[in-house]
């Protein structure tokens, strides 16, 4: 990590607020968030992480749409998209050099006990080196998320499908993966379906078809997965969203975990069983993902 760039966003849900008045570039080493902020005390808020390649933000609109959807699911006021868009651009202008970076932007419910006054900010930093994960690949373990496939309709208050700040579980599963000598995780449902990774979407290839688990199972709609489908369509593959049974892993020809920062990481083992990785195919996919406009 270098020194991150931090942009505070005043009045982040005011639809009339203008970037010139709302955005403040601040010293990343100084404290800026109230210790009583509900984002900290309860993880009550939402975020997005966008990839930045050669100084250009990827999938800006798709991220902002998902941010708005998460806000609605948490019954937060809608974030002003122009403020967040401008905050990312302001941050990029202050990143050291151009290259691969990321921006995480956040909206919280604001101060505990106070009137509703959401907190908004963005921070940016250069990416770690993901070369190994993008080429040799990653080993995964299947871990239960503890819910059935119908969680979104049976228990919408569990907020599956919203990108909330409550990611302690998503970190805990990675520690469990480490204990099992694996790099990452694919979540499963208690009734035997595949879902997603803790910070990534799952894309499977069966012959000439790309498949990803449908969002109605309580998974995020990944912007990188959308790019992966575009890449597949461009190569004449069929693409589809559907529920995928765990047993179908036995017939998959390739698997990737896709996300904005790491892009496509091919899965080279599941629960200790090795999977072949087609290096050329994955290189083509990652080259496509890196080259995406908007
Ligand atoms: N699913 C979860 C739970 C995530 O946290 C993420 C990204 O952080 C994704 C999927 C992938 O989304 P994207 O490709 O838009 O980064």
py3Dmol code that shows the C-alpha trace and the ligand (Angstrom):
import py3Dmol

protein = """\
ATOM      1  CA  UNK A   1       0.000   0.000   0.000  1.00  0.00           C
ATOM      2  CA  UNK A   2       1.098   3.492  -0.801  1.00  0.00           C
ATOM      3  CA  UNK A   3      -0.548   6.410   0.904  1.00  0.00           C
ATOM      4  CA  UNK A   4      -4.235   6.293  -0.079  1.00  0.00           C
ATOM      5  CA  UNK A   5      -6.062   9.301  -1.469  1.00  0.00           C
ATOM      6  CA  UNK A   6      -9.173  10.234   0.531  1.00  0.00           C
ATOM      7  CA  UNK A   7     -12.107  12.334  -0.641  1.00  0.00           C
ATOM      8  CA  UNK A   8     -14.852  13.302   1.810  1.00  0.00           C
ATOM      9  CA  UNK A   9     -18.327  13.837   0.350  1.00  0.00           C
ATOM     10  CA  UNK A  10     -20.525  16.337   2.213  1.00  0.00           C
ATOM     11  CA  UNK A  11     -24.328  15.908   1.856  1.00  0.00           C
ATOM     12  CA  UNK A  12     -23.850  12.664  -0.144  1.00  0.00           C
ATOM     13  CA  UNK A  13     -27.596  12.075  -0.526  1.00  0.00           C
ATOM     14  CA  UNK A  14     -28.586  15.647  -1.411  1.00  0.00           C
ATOM     15  CA  UNK A  15     -29.749  15.454  -5.050  1.00  0.00           C
ATOM     16  CA  UNK A  16     -28.979  19.164  -5.542  1.00  0.00           C
ATOM     17  CA  UNK A  17     -25.471  19.124  -4.055  1.00  0.00           C
ATOM     18  CA  UNK A  18     -22.758  20.041  -6.572  1.00  0.00           C
ATOM     19  CA  UNK A  19     -19.342  18.338  -6.580  1.00  0.00           C
ATOM     20  CA  UNK A  20     -17.555  21.690  -6.368  1.00  0.00           C
ATOM     21  CA  UNK A  21     -19.212  22.384  -2.998  1.00  0.00           C
ATOM     22  CA  UNK A  22     -19.336  18.838  -1.589  1.00  0.00           C
ATOM     23  CA  UNK A  23     -15.986  17.214  -2.273  1.00  0.00           C
ATOM     24  CA  UNK A  24     -12.954  17.679  -0.053  1.00  0.00           C
ATOM     25  CA  UNK A  25      -9.604  16.060  -0.620  1.00  0.00           C
ATOM     26  CA  UNK A  26      -8.166  15.395   2.848  1.00  0.00           C
ATOM     27  CA  UNK A  27      -5.002  14.070   4.446  1.00  0.00           C
ATOM     28  CA  UNK A  28      -5.293  10.266   4.456  1.00  0.00           C
ATOM     29  CA  UNK A  29      -3.303   9.975   7.699  1.00  0.00           C
ATOM     30  CA  UNK A  30      -5.638  12.259   9.694  1.00  0.00           C
ATOM     31  CA  UNK A  31      -8.876  10.962  11.286  1.00  0.00           C
ATOM     32  CA  UNK A  32     -12.117  12.023   9.583  1.00  0.00           C
ATOM     33  CA  UNK A  33     -14.894   9.647  10.664  1.00  0.00           C
ATOM     34  CA  UNK A  34     -16.890  10.152  13.868  1.00  0.00           C
ATOM     35  CA  UNK A  35     -16.387   7.244  16.302  1.00  0.00           C
ATOM     36  CA  UNK A  36     -20.201   7.157  16.670  1.00  0.00           C
ATOM     37  CA  UNK A  37     -20.754   6.684  12.938  1.00  0.00           C
ATOM     38  CA  UNK A  38     -23.187   3.798  12.357  1.00  0.00           C
ATOM     39  CA  UNK A  39     -20.941   2.532   9.579  1.00  0.00           C
ATOM     40  CA  UNK A  40     -18.358   1.796  12.277  1.00  0.00           C
ATOM     41  CA  UNK A  41     -20.535   0.909  15.240  1.00  0.00           C
ATOM     42  CA  UNK A  42     -22.997  -1.328  13.321  1.00  0.00           C
ATOM     43  CA  UNK A  43     -21.618  -1.831   9.821  1.00  0.00           C
ATOM     44  CA  UNK A  44     -24.803  -0.020   8.787  1.00  0.00           C
ATOM     45  CA  UNK A  45     -24.004   1.299   5.352  1.00  0.00           C
ATOM     46  CA  UNK A  46     -23.064   0.326   1.829  1.00  0.00           C
ATOM     47  CA  UNK A  47     -20.030   0.454  -0.428  1.00  0.00           C
ATOM     48  CA  UNK A  48     -18.679  -0.201  -3.890  1.00  0.00           C
ATOM     49  CA  UNK A  49     -15.151  -1.019  -5.029  1.00  0.00           C
ATOM     50  CA  UNK A  50     -14.372   0.030  -8.583  1.00  0.00           C
ATOM     51  CA  UNK A  51     -11.331  -0.922 -10.629  1.00  0.00           C
ATOM     52  CA  UNK A  52      -9.130   1.756 -12.198  1.00  0.00           C
ATOM     53  CA  UNK A  53      -6.982   0.725 -15.137  1.00  0.00           C
ATOM     54  CA  UNK A  54      -4.484   3.219 -16.542  1.00  0.00           C
ATOM     55  CA  UNK A  55      -6.304   6.048 -14.812  1.00  0.00           C
ATOM     56  CA  UNK A  56      -9.713   5.037 -16.214  1.00  0.00           C
ATOM     57  CA  UNK A  57     -12.608   3.850 -13.999  1.00  0.00           C
ATOM     58  CA  UNK A  58     -14.292   0.632 -15.092  1.00  0.00           C
ATOM     59  CA  UNK A  59     -18.053  -0.001 -15.223  1.00  0.00           C
ATOM     60  CA  UNK A  60     -18.852   3.331 -13.550  1.00  0.00           C
ATOM     61  CA  UNK A  61     -22.571   3.250 -14.246  1.00  0.00           C
ATOM     62  CA  UNK A  62     -23.067  -0.400 -13.289  1.00  0.00           C
ATOM     63  CA  UNK A  63     -21.398   0.254  -9.926  1.00  0.00           C
ATOM     64  CA  UNK A  64     -23.508   3.360  -9.318  1.00  0.00           C
ATOM     65  CA  UNK A  65     -26.682   1.438 -10.191  1.00  0.00           C
ATOM     66  CA  UNK A  66     -25.768  -1.323  -7.732  1.00  0.00           C
ATOM     67  CA  UNK A  67     -24.902   1.309  -5.087  1.00  0.00           C
ATOM     68  CA  UNK A  68     -28.396   2.814  -5.517  1.00  0.00           C
ATOM     69  CA  UNK A  69     -29.969  -0.653  -5.278  1.00  0.00           C
ATOM     70  CA  UNK A  70     -28.060  -1.407  -2.055  1.00  0.00           C
ATOM     71  CA  UNK A  71     -29.202   1.939  -0.595  1.00  0.00           C
ATOM     72  CA  UNK A  72     -32.817   1.089  -1.410  1.00  0.00           C
ATOM     73  CA  UNK A  73     -32.525  -2.361   0.202  1.00  0.00           C
ATOM     74  CA  UNK A  74     -31.166  -0.754   3.399  1.00  0.00           C
ATOM     75  CA  UNK A  75     -33.820   2.002   3.229  1.00  0.00           C
ATOM     76  CA  UNK A  76     -31.090   4.635   3.040  1.00  0.00           C
ATOM     77  CA  UNK A  77     -31.661   7.841   1.074  1.00  0.00           C
ATOM     78  CA  UNK A  78     -30.449   7.502  -2.515  1.00  0.00           C
ATOM     79  CA  UNK A  79     -26.801   8.543  -2.945  1.00  0.00           C
ATOM     80  CA  UNK A  80     -26.280  11.429  -5.372  1.00  0.00           C
ATOM     81  CA  UNK A  81     -24.487   9.557  -8.185  1.00  0.00           C
ATOM     82  CA  UNK A  82     -22.797  12.659  -9.593  1.00  0.00           C
ATOM     83  CA  UNK A  83     -21.026  13.304  -6.291  1.00  0.00           C
ATOM     84  CA  UNK A  84     -19.649   9.772  -6.127  1.00  0.00           C
ATOM     85  CA  UNK A  85     -18.679   9.807  -9.810  1.00  0.00           C
ATOM     86  CA  UNK A  86     -16.839  13.110  -9.307  1.00  0.00           C
ATOM     87  CA  UNK A  87     -15.201  11.898  -6.074  1.00  0.00           C
ATOM     88  CA  UNK A  88     -13.620   8.980  -7.946  1.00  0.00           C
ATOM     89  CA  UNK A  89     -12.342  11.294 -10.686  1.00  0.00           C
ATOM     90  CA  UNK A  90     -10.958  13.771  -8.154  1.00  0.00           C
ATOM     91  CA  UNK A  91      -9.181  10.936  -6.378  1.00  0.00           C
ATOM     92  CA  UNK A  92      -7.705   9.564  -9.619  1.00  0.00           C
ATOM     93  CA  UNK A  93      -6.273  12.990 -10.408  1.00  0.00           C
ATOM     94  CA  UNK A  94      -4.322  12.770  -7.144  1.00  0.00           C
ATOM     95  CA  UNK A  95      -3.119   9.160  -7.360  1.00  0.00           C
ATOM     96  CA  UNK A  96       0.636   8.805  -7.796  1.00  0.00           C
ATOM     97  CA  UNK A  97       1.270   7.827 -11.442  1.00  0.00           C
ATOM     98  CA  UNK A  98      -1.105   5.866 -13.629  1.00  0.00           C
ATOM     99  CA  UNK A  99      -1.531   2.126 -13.382  1.00  0.00           C
ATOM    100  CA  UNK A 100      -3.906  -0.323 -11.764  1.00  0.00           C
ATOM    101  CA  UNK A 101      -5.697   1.073  -8.759  1.00  0.00           C
ATOM    102  CA  UNK A 102      -9.028   0.838  -7.014  1.00  0.00           C
ATOM    103  CA  UNK A 103     -11.513   3.168  -5.392  1.00  0.00           C
ATOM    104  CA  UNK A 104     -13.796   2.178  -2.553  1.00  0.00           C
ATOM    105  CA  UNK A 105     -16.699   4.535  -1.933  1.00  0.00           C
ATOM    106  CA  UNK A 106     -18.921   4.360   1.106  1.00  0.00           C
ATOM    107  CA  UNK A 107     -22.271   5.636   2.343  1.00  0.00           C
ATOM    108  CA  UNK A 108     -23.252   5.095   5.989  1.00  0.00           C
ATOM    109  CA  UNK A 109     -26.408   5.914   7.939  1.00  0.00           C
ATOM    110  CA  UNK A 110     -24.474   8.632   9.789  1.00  0.00           C
ATOM    111  CA  UNK A 111     -24.138   9.321  13.483  1.00  0.00           C
ATOM    112  CA  UNK A 112     -25.667   6.961  16.041  1.00  0.00           C
ATOM    113  CA  UNK A 113     -28.499   8.668  17.940  1.00  0.00           C
ATOM    114  CA  UNK A 114     -28.496  11.750  15.698  1.00  0.00           C
ATOM    115  CA  UNK A 115     -30.884  12.860  12.973  1.00  0.00           C
ATOM    116  CA  UNK A 116     -30.433  10.945   9.714  1.00  0.00           C
ATOM    117  CA  UNK A 117     -27.361  12.532   8.122  1.00  0.00           C
ATOM    118  CA  UNK A 118     -25.484   9.993   5.962  1.00  0.00           C
ATOM    119  CA  UNK A 119     -21.704   9.978   5.762  1.00  0.00           C
ATOM    120  CA  UNK A 120     -20.032   9.653   2.380  1.00  0.00           C
ATOM    121  CA  UNK A 121     -16.425   9.282   1.342  1.00  0.00           C
ATOM    122  CA  UNK A 122     -14.140   7.595  -1.144  1.00  0.00           C
ATOM    123  CA  UNK A 123     -10.586   6.333  -0.897  1.00  0.00           C
ATOM    124  CA  UNK A 124      -8.241   5.195  -3.602  1.00  0.00           C
ATOM    125  CA  UNK A 125      -4.989   3.276  -3.672  1.00  0.00           C
ATOM    126  CA  UNK A 126      -2.830   1.315  -6.086  1.00  0.00           C
ATOM    127  CA  UNK A 127      -3.705  -2.360  -6.571  1.00  0.00           C
ATOM    128  CA  UNK A 128      -1.717  -5.199  -5.074  1.00  0.00           C
ATOM    129  CA  UNK A 129      -0.083  -7.484  -7.652  1.00  0.00           C
ATOM    130  CA  UNK A 130      -2.677 -10.083  -8.720  1.00  0.00           C
ATOM    131  CA  UNK A 131      -0.531 -11.786 -11.382  1.00  0.00           C
ATOM    132  CA  UNK A 132      -0.421 -15.191  -9.659  1.00  0.00           C
ATOM    133  CA  UNK A 133      -4.172 -15.250  -9.004  1.00  0.00           C
ATOM    134  CA  UNK A 134      -4.963 -14.198 -12.594  1.00  0.00           C
ATOM    135  CA  UNK A 135      -2.684 -16.748 -14.248  1.00  0.00           C
ATOM    136  CA  UNK A 136      -1.898 -19.807 -12.102  1.00  0.00           C
ATOM    137  CA  UNK A 137      -5.242 -19.359 -10.397  1.00  0.00           C
ATOM    138  CA  UNK A 138      -6.701 -19.952  -6.967  1.00  0.00           C
ATOM    139  CA  UNK A 139      -7.781 -22.952  -4.935  1.00  0.00           C
ATOM    140  CA  UNK A 140     -11.221 -22.771  -3.342  1.00  0.00           C
ATOM    141  CA  UNK A 141     -13.291 -24.584  -0.757  1.00  0.00           C
ATOM    142  CA  UNK A 142     -17.059 -24.838  -0.724  1.00  0.00           C
ATOM    143  CA  UNK A 143     -18.510 -23.347   2.465  1.00  0.00           C
ATOM    144  CA  UNK A 144     -22.151 -23.034   3.423  1.00  0.00           C
ATOM    145  CA  UNK A 145     -23.649 -19.573   3.751  1.00  0.00           C
ATOM    146  CA  UNK A 146     -26.217 -21.131   6.055  1.00  0.00           C
ATOM    147  CA  UNK A 147     -29.267 -20.046   4.047  1.00  0.00           C
ATOM    148  CA  UNK A 148     -31.552 -21.703   1.557  1.00  0.00           C
ATOM    149  CA  UNK A 149     -31.752 -20.528  -2.037  1.00  0.00           C
ATOM    150  CA  UNK A 150     -34.988 -18.653  -1.306  1.00  0.00           C
ATOM    151  CA  UNK A 151     -33.408 -16.378   1.362  1.00  0.00           C
ATOM    152  CA  UNK A 152     -34.219 -13.174  -0.515  1.00  0.00           C
ATOM    153  CA  UNK A 153     -37.948 -13.812  -0.514  1.00  0.00           C
ATOM    154  CA  UNK A 154     -38.149 -15.823   2.734  1.00  0.00           C
ATOM    155  CA  UNK A 155     -36.033 -13.363   4.778  1.00  0.00           C
ATOM    156  CA  UNK A 156     -35.340 -10.114   2.850  1.00  0.00           C
ATOM    157  CA  UNK A 157     -34.205  -8.433   6.097  1.00  0.00           C
ATOM    158  CA  UNK A 158     -30.998 -10.489   5.903  1.00  0.00           C
ATOM    159  CA  UNK A 159     -30.085  -8.126   3.033  1.00  0.00           C
ATOM    160  CA  UNK A 160     -28.556 -10.811   0.826  1.00  0.00           C
ATOM    161  CA  UNK A 161     -27.878  -9.165  -2.526  1.00  0.00           C
ATOM    162  CA  UNK A 162     -27.040  -5.767  -0.963  1.00  0.00           C
ATOM    163  CA  UNK A 163     -23.400  -4.686  -0.756  1.00  0.00           C
ATOM    164  CA  UNK A 164     -23.386  -3.687   2.891  1.00  0.00           C
ATOM    165  CA  UNK A 165     -20.438  -2.706   5.071  1.00  0.00           C
ATOM    166  CA  UNK A 166     -21.064  -5.813   7.214  1.00  0.00           C
ATOM    167  CA  UNK A 167     -18.294  -7.901   5.670  1.00  0.00           C
ATOM    168  CA  UNK A 168     -16.971  -9.521   8.867  1.00  0.00           C
ATOM    169  CA  UNK A 169     -18.488 -12.835   7.708  1.00  0.00           C
ATOM    170  CA  UNK A 170     -16.882 -12.428   4.285  1.00  0.00           C
ATOM    171  CA  UNK A 171     -13.498 -12.044   6.014  1.00  0.00           C
ATOM    172  CA  UNK A 172     -14.127 -14.928   8.431  1.00  0.00           C
ATOM    173  CA  UNK A 173     -14.721 -17.380   5.586  1.00  0.00           C
ATOM    174  CA  UNK A 174     -11.389 -16.432   4.065  1.00  0.00           C
ATOM    175  CA  UNK A 175      -9.673 -17.257   7.359  1.00  0.00           C
ATOM    176  CA  UNK A 176     -11.513 -20.603   7.318  1.00  0.00           C
ATOM    177  CA  UNK A 177     -10.303 -21.150   3.747  1.00  0.00           C
ATOM    178  CA  UNK A 178      -6.753 -20.474   4.964  1.00  0.00           C
ATOM    179  CA  UNK A 179      -7.138 -23.107   7.691  1.00  0.00           C
ATOM    180  CA  UNK A 180      -8.155 -25.534   4.939  1.00  0.00           C
ATOM    181  CA  UNK A 181      -5.115 -24.542   2.818  1.00  0.00           C
ATOM    182  CA  UNK A 182      -7.227 -22.815   0.183  1.00  0.00           C
ATOM    183  CA  UNK A 183      -7.076 -19.304  -1.257  1.00  0.00           C
ATOM    184  CA  UNK A 184     -10.754 -18.499  -1.537  1.00  0.00           C
ATOM    185  CA  UNK A 185     -14.313 -19.696  -1.044  1.00  0.00           C
ATOM    186  CA  UNK A 186     -17.420 -20.495  -3.044  1.00  0.00           C
ATOM    187  CA  UNK A 187     -20.507 -20.087  -0.881  1.00  0.00           C
ATOM    188  CA  UNK A 188     -23.220 -22.736  -1.125  1.00  0.00           C
ATOM    189  CA  UNK A 189     -26.819 -22.832   0.091  1.00  0.00           C
ATOM    190  CA  UNK A 190     -28.083 -25.349   2.613  1.00  0.00           C
ATOM    191  CA  UNK A 191     -30.203 -26.875  -0.159  1.00  0.00           C
ATOM    192  CA  UNK A 192     -27.228 -27.604  -2.407  1.00  0.00           C
ATOM    193  CA  UNK A 193     -26.755 -24.651  -4.784  1.00  0.00           C
ATOM    194  CA  UNK A 194     -23.664 -22.631  -5.676  1.00  0.00           C
ATOM    195  CA  UNK A 195     -23.721 -18.886  -4.940  1.00  0.00           C
ATOM    196  CA  UNK A 196     -20.645 -16.617  -5.187  1.00  0.00           C
ATOM    197  CA  UNK A 197     -17.317 -15.897  -3.491  1.00  0.00           C
ATOM    198  CA  UNK A 198     -17.081 -13.614  -0.456  1.00  0.00           C
ATOM    199  CA  UNK A 199     -15.840 -10.789  -2.710  1.00  0.00           C
ATOM    200  CA  UNK A 200     -16.444 -12.188  -6.184  1.00  0.00           C
ATOM    201  CA  UNK A 201     -18.959 -13.695  -8.596  1.00  0.00           C
ATOM    202  CA  UNK A 202     -18.759 -17.272  -9.829  1.00  0.00           C
ATOM    203  CA  UNK A 203     -18.735 -17.925 -13.575  1.00  0.00           C
ATOM    204  CA  UNK A 204     -18.728 -21.514 -14.876  1.00  0.00           C
ATOM    205  CA  UNK A 205     -18.113 -22.714 -18.411  1.00  0.00           C
ATOM    206  CA  UNK A 206     -19.896 -25.810 -19.631  1.00  0.00           C
ATOM    207  CA  UNK A 207     -18.670 -26.414 -23.194  1.00  0.00           C
ATOM    208  CA  UNK A 208     -19.597 -23.268 -25.114  1.00  0.00           C
ATOM    209  CA  UNK A 209     -21.920 -21.867 -22.448  1.00  0.00           C
ATOM    210  CA  UNK A 210     -21.059 -19.459 -19.616  1.00  0.00           C
ATOM    211  CA  UNK A 211     -23.304 -19.644 -16.564  1.00  0.00           C
ATOM    212  CA  UNK A 212     -23.484 -17.653 -13.345  1.00  0.00           C
ATOM    213  CA  UNK A 213     -25.798 -18.238 -10.348  1.00  0.00           C
ATOM    214  CA  UNK A 214     -28.967 -16.135 -10.656  1.00  0.00           C
ATOM    215  CA  UNK A 215     -29.275 -13.067  -8.402  1.00  0.00           C
ATOM    216  CA  UNK A 216     -32.576 -14.342  -7.013  1.00  0.00           C
ATOM    217  CA  UNK A 217     -30.462 -16.732  -4.908  1.00  0.00           C
ATOM    218  CA  UNK A 218     -29.204 -13.703  -2.946  1.00  0.00           C
ATOM    219  CA  UNK A 219     -25.965 -12.965  -4.775  1.00  0.00           C
ATOM    220  CA  UNK A 220     -24.647  -9.625  -6.010  1.00  0.00           C
ATOM    221  CA  UNK A 221     -24.870  -8.858  -9.699  1.00  0.00           C
ATOM    222  CA  UNK A 222     -21.146  -8.591 -10.428  1.00  0.00           C
ATOM    223  CA  UNK A 223     -19.941  -5.950 -12.856  1.00  0.00           C
ATOM    224  CA  UNK A 224     -16.946  -8.130 -13.798  1.00  0.00           C
ATOM    225  CA  UNK A 225     -19.256 -11.089 -14.401  1.00  0.00           C
ATOM    226  CA  UNK A 226     -21.206  -8.878 -16.828  1.00  0.00           C
ATOM    227  CA  UNK A 227     -17.896  -8.158 -18.596  1.00  0.00           C
ATOM    228  CA  UNK A 228     -17.106 -11.880 -18.615  1.00  0.00           C
ATOM    229  CA  UNK A 229     -20.407 -12.595 -20.368  1.00  0.00           C
ATOM    230  CA  UNK A 230     -19.618  -9.870 -22.937  1.00  0.00           C
ATOM    231  CA  UNK A 231     -16.258 -11.539 -23.578  1.00  0.00           C
ATOM    232  CA  UNK A 232     -17.981 -14.923 -23.961  1.00  0.00           C
ATOM    233  CA  UNK A 233     -20.645 -13.572 -26.325  1.00  0.00           C
ATOM    234  CA  UNK A 234     -17.887 -12.044 -28.440  1.00  0.00           C
ATOM    235  CA  UNK A 235     -16.381 -15.552 -28.774  1.00  0.00           C
ATOM    236  CA  UNK A 236     -19.711 -17.048 -29.830  1.00  0.00           C
ATOM    237  CA  UNK A 237     -20.582 -18.549 -26.438  1.00  0.00           C
ATOM    238  CA  UNK A 238     -24.063 -18.665 -24.956  1.00  0.00           C
ATOM    239  CA  UNK A 239     -24.503 -17.014 -21.569  1.00  0.00           C
ATOM    240  CA  UNK A 240     -27.102 -17.475 -18.860  1.00  0.00           C
ATOM    241  CA  UNK A 241     -28.214 -16.720 -15.298  1.00  0.00           C
ATOM    242  CA  UNK A 242     -29.727 -19.695 -13.502  1.00  0.00           C
ATOM    243  CA  UNK A 243     -29.564 -21.685 -10.291  1.00  0.00           C
ATOM    244  CA  UNK A 244     -26.584 -24.059 -10.339  1.00  0.00           C
ATOM    245  CA  UNK A 245     -26.454 -27.254  -8.260  1.00  0.00           C
ATOM    246  CA  UNK A 246     -23.231 -28.161  -6.423  1.00  0.00           C
ATOM    247  CA  UNK A 247     -23.086 -31.500  -8.306  1.00  0.00           C
ATOM    248  CA  UNK A 248     -22.784 -29.610 -11.594  1.00  0.00           C
ATOM    249  CA  UNK A 249     -19.198 -28.735 -10.638  1.00  0.00           C
ATOM    250  CA  UNK A 250     -18.293 -32.257 -11.792  1.00  0.00           C
ATOM    251  CA  UNK A 251     -19.221 -31.292 -15.368  1.00  0.00           C
ATOM    252  CA  UNK A 252     -17.820 -27.755 -15.526  1.00  0.00           C
ATOM    253  CA  UNK A 253     -14.958 -27.228 -17.981  1.00  0.00           C
ATOM    254  CA  UNK A 254     -13.712 -24.018 -16.338  1.00  0.00           C
ATOM    255  CA  UNK A 255     -14.516 -21.831 -13.341  1.00  0.00           C
ATOM    256  CA  UNK A 256     -13.564 -18.246 -12.545  1.00  0.00           C
ATOM    257  CA  UNK A 257     -14.125 -15.997  -9.570  1.00  0.00           C
ATOM    258  CA  UNK A 258     -14.560 -12.514 -11.011  1.00  0.00           C
ATOM    259  CA  UNK A 259     -14.311  -9.141  -9.260  1.00  0.00           C
ATOM    260  CA  UNK A 260     -13.453  -5.531 -10.046  1.00  0.00           C
ATOM    261  CA  UNK A 261     -10.017  -5.509  -8.434  1.00  0.00           C
ATOM    262  CA  UNK A 262      -8.689  -8.991  -9.122  1.00  0.00           C
ATOM    263  CA  UNK A 263     -10.600  -9.426 -12.428  1.00  0.00           C
ATOM    264  CA  UNK A 264     -10.894 -13.122 -13.449  1.00  0.00           C
ATOM    265  CA  UNK A 265      -9.113 -15.610 -11.194  1.00  0.00           C
ATOM    266  CA  UNK A 266      -9.317 -19.142 -12.619  1.00  0.00           C
ATOM    267  CA  UNK A 267     -10.143 -21.828 -10.065  1.00  0.00           C
ATOM    268  CA  UNK A 268      -7.423 -24.503 -10.075  1.00  0.00           C
ATOM    269  CA  UNK A 269      -8.758 -26.719  -7.259  1.00  0.00           C
ATOM    270  CA  UNK A 270     -12.036 -27.275  -5.411  1.00  0.00           C
ATOM    271  CA  UNK A 271     -11.916 -28.895  -1.979  1.00  0.00           C
ATOM    272  CA  UNK A 272      -8.480 -30.324  -2.831  1.00  0.00           C
ATOM    273  CA  UNK A 273      -9.520 -31.722  -6.248  1.00  0.00           C
ATOM    274  CA  UNK A 274      -7.333 -30.225  -9.008  1.00  0.00           C
ATOM    275  CA  UNK A 275      -8.909 -28.502 -12.012  1.00  0.00           C
ATOM    276  CA  UNK A 276      -7.139 -27.783 -15.278  1.00  0.00           C
ATOM    277  CA  UNK A 277      -6.695 -24.087 -16.118  1.00  0.00           C
ATOM    278  CA  UNK A 278      -6.570 -23.020 -19.754  1.00  0.00           C
ATOM    279  CA  UNK A 279      -3.979 -20.256 -19.498  1.00  0.00           C
ATOM    280  CA  UNK A 280      -4.682 -18.799 -22.961  1.00  0.00           C
ATOM    281  CA  UNK A 281      -8.421 -18.649 -22.396  1.00  0.00           C
ATOM    282  CA  UNK A 282      -8.003 -16.880 -19.044  1.00  0.00           C
ATOM    283  CA  UNK A 283      -5.402 -14.489 -20.489  1.00  0.00           C
ATOM    284  CA  UNK A 284      -7.863 -13.586 -23.245  1.00  0.00           C
ATOM    285  CA  UNK A 285     -10.624 -13.007 -20.677  1.00  0.00           C
ATOM    286  CA  UNK A 286      -8.435 -10.803 -18.472  1.00  0.00           C
ATOM    287  CA  UNK A 287      -7.187  -8.822 -21.474  1.00  0.00           C
ATOM    288  CA  UNK A 288     -10.827  -8.188 -22.421  1.00  0.00           C
ATOM    289  CA  UNK A 289     -11.730  -7.174 -18.866  1.00  0.00           C
ATOM    290  CA  UNK A 290      -8.786  -4.773 -18.635  1.00  0.00           C
ATOM    291  CA  UNK A 291      -9.738  -3.138 -21.923  1.00  0.00           C
ATOM    292  CA  UNK A 292     -13.392  -2.476 -21.044  1.00  0.00           C
ATOM    293  CA  UNK A 293     -14.646   1.074 -21.585  1.00  0.00           C
ATOM    294  CA  UNK A 294     -17.132   2.431 -19.036  1.00  0.00           C
TER     295      UNK A 294
END
"""
ligand_1 = """\
16
LIG
N -20.082 -10.813 -4.877
C -19.654 -10.227 -3.744
C -20.177 -10.718 -2.422
C -18.738 -9.170 -3.774
O -18.324 -8.587 -2.640
C -18.243 -8.745 -5.043
C -17.270 -7.641 -5.141
O -16.742 -7.153 -4.185
C -18.683 -9.390 -6.186
C -19.610 -10.415 -6.083
C -18.130 -9.017 -7.550
O -18.624 -7.771 -7.991
P -17.811 -6.878 -9.001
O -17.451 -7.738 -10.160
O -18.770 -5.818 -9.401
O -16.625 -6.357 -8.291
"""
view = py3Dmol.view(width=600, height=400)
view.addModel(protein, "pdb")
view.setStyle({"model": 0}, {"cartoon": {"style": "trace"}})
view.addModel(ligand_1, "xyz")
view.setStyle({"model": 1}, {"stick": {}})
view.zoomTo()
view.show()
